[in-house]
Amino acid sequence: MRSWRRRRSLTQGPTHISGVGKTTLIQKASEVLKSSGVPVDGFYTEEVRQGGRRIGFDVVTLSGMRGVLSRIGSEPPPGKRECRVGQYVVDLTSFEHLALPVLKNTGSHPCFTVAKTVNSLSSGQYGIKGYQTSKAGSSSGPGQRVCVIDEIGKMELFSQPFIQAVRQTLSAPGTVVLGTIPIPKGKPLALVEEIRHRNDVQVFSVTKENRNHLLPDIVTCVQSGRK
């Protein structure tokens, strides 16, 4: 009988810092997986610019829904505490409205999770996690899917329900997770360190120099995690 090894895959890089290309790499991987018949769901973060100036970030689901993640100098909704990262104020209500339903859908389906990371301006890391519950010789069922989480960074980690949902997703049987996490810098982020040190996580470091060469490795890692 063939034995199966748990696998998660994570990419590490700067959180909400443009230029390394983590989100673009995630989008490309998602498209390759979709084209090969793998059901893919999840979300990614995208910078928002106005007049050539970055004013914040949006969260965008792979089904096309979009909402505010953060904006420069914006005030939190009445009665809500301010969650700020530098000059950006996080809109937790908007973020949770889009992100949490995606993660809640992973309970009975394999999931590919992508989460972006914080800290280094020049490098990042991806990680892929997957559980294989199929018997040897069986084919991948139609319910097996990939769930993308881009990202798990300082802004997103203001949300306790998001933290709980990520942990549940990582522990769910039959899942494949692709994510991005921060390179260690300054005060550690508890969930990020917890993920980084899991023995079933494979980490890919992403830089401007290697980002164009990592796509096949990431796709292969995800596909192998589904077998």
VORO-726260 format. One record per residue (C-alpha): residue number from 1; residue in three letters; y negated, x, z negated. Coordinates in steps of 0.001 Angstrom, whole numbers. Layout:
residues N
SITE  fipa  fise       yy       xx       zz
SITE   NUM   ALA        Y        X        Z
...
end
This chain:
residues 227
SITE  fipa  fise       yy       xx       zz
SITE     1   MET        0        0        0
SITE     2   ARG    -3430     1274      861
SITE     3   SER    -5757     1688    -2099
SITE     4   TRP    -9444      793    -1900
SITE     5   ARG   -12275     2756    -3440
SITE     6   ARG   -15447     1057    -4613
SITE     7   ARG   -18488     2219    -2710
SITE     8   ARG   -22186     1591    -2933
SITE     9   SER   -24750     3364     -840
SITE    10   LEU   -28333     4083    -1859
SITE    11   THR   -31290     5719     -213
SITE    12   GLN   -33908     7458    -2283
SITE    13   GLY   -37552     7883    -1410
SITE    14   PRO   -41140     6994    -2308
SITE    15   THR   -41787     3430    -3382
SITE    16   HIS   -44370     1627    -1301
SITE    17   ILE   -45464     4893      312
SITE    18   SER   -45536     4793     4081
SITE    19   GLY   -44396     7457     6480
SITE    20   VAL   -40836     8387     5511
SITE    21   GLY   -39367     5507     7515
SITE    22   LYS   -36969     3936     5026
SITE    23   THR   -37780      351     5939
SITE    24   THR   -37530     1094     9658
SITE    25   LEU   -34137     2719     9080
SITE    26   ILE   -32984     -314     7105
SITE    27   GLN   -34128    -2672     9839
SITE    28   LYS   -32294     -646    12478
SITE    29   ALA   -29120     -592    10402
SITE    30   SER   -29354    -4360     9942
SITE    31   GLU   -29683    -4908    13674
SITE    32   VAL   -26697    -2672    14436
SITE    33   LEU   -24585    -4529    11874
SITE    34   LYS   -25678    -7917    13192
SITE    35   SER   -24841    -6907    16746
SITE    36   SER   -21330    -5958    15617
SITE    37   GLY   -20819    -9405    14083
SITE    38   VAL   -21549    -8592    10438
SITE    39   PRO   -23487   -11378     8661
SITE    40   VAL   -26619    -9783     7206
SITE    41   ASP   -29072   -11303     4722
SITE    42   GLY   -31688    -9968     2340
SITE    43   PHE   -35300    -8865     2356
SITE    44   TYR   -37539    -5867     2949
SITE    45   THR   -41095    -4957     1977
SITE    46   GLU   -43794    -4407     4552
SITE    47   GLU   -47282    -3004     4150
SITE    48   VAL   -50220    -5261     5001
SITE    49   ARG   -53270    -3762     6715
SITE    50   GLN   -56727    -5116     7353
SITE    51   GLY   -59217    -3239     9502
SITE    52   GLY   -56934     -206     9448
SITE    53   ARG   -56829     -164     5631
SITE    54   ARG   -53740     -955     3611
SITE    55   ILE   -54490    -3881     1298
SITE    56   GLY   -51053    -4576     -102
SITE    57   PHE   -47422    -5403      593
SITE    58   ASP   -45464    -8475     1640
SITE    59   VAL   -41835    -9336     1028
SITE    60   VAL   -40090   -10482     4212
SITE    61   THR   -36635   -12043     4326
SITE    62   LEU   -34287   -11319     7201
SITE    63   SER   -34424   -15031     8010
SITE    64   GLY   -38150   -14671     8733
SITE    65   MET   -39813   -16004     5571
SITE    66   ARG   -42787   -14014     4300
SITE    67   GLY   -44738   -13959     1038
SITE    68   VAL   -47124   -11786     -957
SITE    69   LEU   -45697    -8975    -3062
SITE    70   SER   -48988    -7328    -4029
SITE    71   ARG   -52638    -7009    -3067
SITE    72   ILE   -55454    -4616    -3941
SITE    73   GLY   -57581    -5877    -6816
SITE    74   SER   -56293    -9403    -6612
SITE    75   GLU   -56140   -11343    -9852
SITE    76   PRO   -52906   -12821   -11197
SITE    77   PRO   -52506   -16609   -11145
SITE    78   PRO   -54054   -18439   -14158
SITE    79   GLY   -51951   -18019   -17261
SITE    80   LYS   -49930   -15169   -15776
SITE    81   ARG   -49953   -11598   -17091
SITE    82   GLU   -51255    -8882   -14790
SITE    83   CYS   -48562    -6659   -13317
SITE    84   ARG   -50300    -3704   -11738
SITE    85   VAL   -49108     -542    -9981
SITE    86   GLY   -52143     1624    -9301
SITE    87   GLN   -54635     -467    -7387
SITE    88   TYR   -52065    -3125    -6461
SITE    89   VAL   -51539    -6322    -8452
SITE    90   VAL   -48056    -7806    -8108
SITE    91   ASP   -47605   -11534    -7443
SITE    92   LEU   -44337   -12121    -9308
SITE    93   THR   -44197   -15826    -8492
SITE    94   SER   -44367   -15172    -4758
SITE    95   PHE   -41878   -12296    -4933
SITE    96   GLU   -39306   -14168    -7012
SITE    97   HIS   -39604   -17268    -4818
SITE    98   LEU   -38316   -15302    -1832
SITE    99   ALA   -36160   -12546    -3348
SITE   100   LEU   -34117   -14359    -5990
SITE   101   PRO   -32478   -16958    -3710
SITE   102   VAL   -31254   -14127    -1454
SITE   103   LEU   -29519   -12408    -4369
SITE   104   LYS   -28131   -15635    -5809
SITE   105   ASN   -26298   -16198    -2543
SITE   106   THR   -24198   -13079    -3073
SITE   107   GLY   -21972   -14414    -5823
SITE   108   SER   -19062   -15321    -3570
SITE   109   HIS   -19883   -13182     -548
SITE   110   PRO   -19878    -9460       43
SITE   111   CYS   -23420    -8227      169
SITE   112   PHE   -25290    -5283     1599
SITE   113   THR   -28277    -4486     -563
SITE   114   VAL   -31250    -2380      295
SITE   115   ALA   -33812    -1270    -2164
SITE   116   LYS   -36647     1085    -1555
SITE   117   THR   -37651     3817    -3952
SITE   118   VAL   -40645     5359    -5602
SITE   119   ASN   -42062     8780    -6040
SITE   120   SER   -41691    11604    -3494
SITE   121   LEU   -44095    11542     -582
SITE   122   SER   -41715    13360     1691
SITE   123   SER   -38204    12202      915
SITE   124   GLY   -36164     9193      -19
SITE   125   GLN   -32617     8116     -684
SITE   126   TYR   -30424     5291      496
SITE   127   GLY   -27364     4054    -1308
SITE   128   ILE   -24483     1907     -204
SITE   129   LYS   -22203      132    -2599
SITE   130   GLY   -19215    -1906    -1699
SITE   131   TYR   -16130    -3459    -3256
SITE   132   GLN   -13048    -4044    -1177
SITE   133   THR   -10957    -6959    -2343
SITE   134   SER    -8986    -7662      840
SITE   135   LYS    -5322    -6774      965
SITE   136   ALA    -4220    -3920     3166
SITE   137   GLY    -3881    -5016     6743
SITE   138   SER    -6068    -8085     6340
SITE   139   SER    -9148    -8548     8484
SITE   140   SER   -12675    -9031     7259
SITE   141   GLY   -13287   -12709     6627
SITE   142   PRO   -16267   -14625     7979
SITE   143   GLY   -17763   -14834     4485
SITE   144   GLN   -18153   -11086     4135
SITE   145   ARG   -21780   -10187     4586
SITE   146   VAL   -24408    -7566     4061
SITE   147   CYS   -27326    -8232     1732
SITE   148   VAL   -30411    -6049     2187
SITE   149   ILE   -32728    -5363     -755
SITE   150   ASP   -35790    -3328      169
SITE   151   GLU   -36793    -2433    -2418
SITE   152   ILE   -35988    -1707    -6072
SITE   153   GLY   -39238      -98    -7160
SITE   154   LYS   -41940     -372    -9787
SITE   155   MET   -43482    -3510    -8353
SITE   156   GLU   -40210    -5420    -8112
SITE   157   LEU   -39030    -4278   -11539
SITE   158   PHE   -41770    -6234   -13290
SITE   159   SER   -39441    -9193   -12695
SITE   160   GLN   -36729    -9577   -15335
SITE   161   PRO   -34864   -12209   -13279
SITE   162   PHE   -34818    -9739   -10379
SITE   163   ILE   -33361    -7016   -12607
SITE   164   GLN   -30633    -9387   -13781
SITE   165   ALA   -29902   -10516   -10222
SITE   166   VAL   -29598    -6929    -8978
SITE   167   ARG   -27141    -6071   -11761
SITE   168   GLN   -25078    -9157   -10990
SITE   169   THR   -25041    -8294    -7297
SITE   170   LEU   -23931    -4722    -7968
SITE   171   SER   -21114    -5985   -10185
SITE   172   ALA   -19944    -8782    -7899
SITE   173   PRO   -16480    -8192    -6390
SITE   174   GLY   -16210    -8042    -2637
SITE   175   THR   -19729    -6764    -2021
SITE   176   VAL   -21254    -3967       23
SITE   177   VAL   -24705    -2876    -1120
SITE   178   LEU   -27256     -810      770
SITE   179   GLY   -30363       22    -1199
SITE   180   THR   -33328     2304    -1719
SITE   181   ILE   -34304     3748    -5091
SITE   182   PRO   -37004     6130    -6367
SITE   183   ILE   -36723     9865    -6494
SITE   184   PRO   -37117    10816   -10180
SITE   185   LYS   -40733    11501   -11070
SITE   186   GLY   -42594    10819   -14275
SITE   187   LYS   -41150     8184   -16599
SITE   188   PRO   -37667     7127   -15430
SITE   189   LEU   -37079     3532   -14351
SITE   190   ALA   -34082     2316   -16356
SITE   191   LEU   -32420      225   -13652
SITE   192   VAL   -32972     2894   -11011
SITE   193   GLU   -31326     5562   -13154
SITE   194   GLU   -28507     3190   -13999
SITE   195   ILE   -27855     2633   -10297
SITE   196   ARG   -28240     6292    -9362
SITE   197   HIS   -25579     7376   -11853
SITE   198   ARG   -22943     4783   -10978
SITE   199   ASN   -19756     6498    -9864
SITE   200   ASP   -19343     4005    -7031
SITE   201   VAL   -22702     4777    -5413
SITE   202   GLN   -23159     7053    -2417
SITE   203   VAL   -26699     8409    -2057
SITE   204   PHE   -28424     9441     1170
SITE   205   SER   -31663    11437      969
SITE   206   VAL   -34182    10372     3608
SITE   207   THR   -36932    12611     4949
SITE   208   LYS   -39133    12588     8038
SITE   209   GLU   -36927    15334     9418
SITE   210   ASN   -33546    13609     9021
SITE   211   ARG   -34388     9904     9230
SITE   212   ASN   -33504     9650    12925
SITE   213   HIS   -30054    11119    12320
SITE   214   LEU   -28950     9064     9293
SITE   215   LEU   -28475     5696    10988
SITE   216   PRO   -24872     6284    12175
SITE   217   ASP   -23841     7594     8739
SITE   218   ILE   -25342     4601     6937
SITE   219   VAL   -23808     2071     9329
SITE   220   THR   -20403     3773     9070
SITE   221   CYS   -20612     3774     5271
SITE   222   VAL   -21367       48     5194
SITE   223   GLN   -18642     -786     7662
SITE   224   SER   -16070     1284     5803
SITE   225   GLY   -16991     -466     2577
SITE   226   ARG   -16076    -3792     4162
SITE   227   LYS   -12561    -2693     5178
end
